Amino acid sequence: MAAPLQRIVKAADARIASTKEILGLPAVRGLLWIASDGNQDLQPDTVWYLVTRILQKKQEDGAPQYRLHGMAYFSARMVAEMPQTTLPVMFWFSGARDDGAQEMKTLLAVLGAAWPQYVASEQKVQLHLVDKKNTPSDLCFAGPPRPLPKIYMSDPPPRGKR
């Protein structure tokens, strides 16, 4: 389940490394953006868990495997739902790789506050926002209800049970 996400992280890491080299800025911090927009099979808490595990990987020498210093995972156009509210729910999960990375944490906090305000303003809707600190376990993507499986029976029901 984590392999497709690992490929996304690896590709993003390569793009960040290339950009740092092209711009001649080897010390800049890399920020991974993951906009959840359409995949209803992996729920928000699952994606967050898998990507944070991927970003914790280390090289043999103990250095981080990826040059990503922070991550933002958010709902872009796809709203979520939870039983605690009737409003459409947007989520913003973010974090810095290192606890001491105060600049990254501040940037992510500013972006996390601005994103839902922007979406609510542009879409003219009231939204409920959850973040990784107040996410209920029953947060899931809203969308068309999944069809129930069709059951085919080869034997007719017993008489009187129709």
C-alpha positions, 0 to 999 in steps of 0.5 A: 500500500505504501509503494505508490506513495513512496514513489511520489515522495521519491519523485518529489525529493528528486525534483527538490534536489534538482531545483536546489542545484539549478538555483544554486541554493543547497541549504534551502529546505524542501517542502512536500505538498500532497493534495488529496484530490480524488483517491477515496480508497486511502483515507486521510489518516492512512495517507498521513501515517504512511507518508510520515513513516516514509519520511522517517527512513534513514540512509545507512549512515543515519542521515535522512533518506529524503531532503524533505524538511516538511510536509503538508497534506491537505484536501484540495477540492475533495471534501471529507465528512465526519459524524461530528458536523454536518458541514463539509470538512477540509483537512490540513495535516502538516509537520516539520521533520525536525522538532527544532525547525521553527521556521518550517513550523511557522510557515506550515502554520501560516499556510494551514490557517490561510488555505481553508479561509481561501477555499471557503471564500472562493467557494462561498461555503462554510467549512469545518477544518480539522488538523492532525491535532483534532482529527477524529478517527472517523474522518473519511472522504465524502463522495458518491456512495459506493454501490453495494455488491450485487448478489446473484443466486442460482437457486430460487428462494423456497416457496412461501419466502418470496 
